[in-house]
Amino acid sequence: MMEPAPNALSVTVECQPAPEVMRALFDGLSRANVERTGDGKIEHLCVIARDSSNSLAGGIYGELYWGWLNILALWVSPDLRRRGLGSQLLSRAEDEALAKGCRGVYLDTFTFQNAALYTRAGYEVFGTLEHFPSGHSRLFLSKRLHAA
């Protein structure tokens, strides 16, 4: 028969964790990643489009690490969609990533979003999470970058 650990742990759910708890979790994960890879450098990339009145028209936000760009968000104002702005933003982000030494880009999107934007730009689906959310799927895409 196993004896209980002398300092038994309690496992709980915290729906509103304190900021210091969140920070400790992410900092701990980051330290563990650096221990295994030797590289903890993360650069942020933000490519923005503004109109003539300097209002935000769209943009991309991502992180560069370990030789890849991870696109976390791409958004275009509804009145400017389907006019090529998303493709322009994507191309500019890829150029920046390549200039910073990245060999690829990856992201995830949903079937109810404009996944064709990425496939037209040469991205390939490498994974699908079906029925997330119900009636749709989450797609995981990547693209290798090459100097022109």
Secondary structure, DSSP 4 states (H G I P E B T S, - for coil): -PPPPTT-------SS--HHHHHHHHHHHHHHHHHHHS----EEEEEEEE-TT--EEEEEEEEEETTEEEEEEEEE-GGGTTTTHHHHHHHHHHHHHHHTT--EEEEEEETTS-HHHHHHTT-EEEEEEETSSTT-EEEEEEEE----
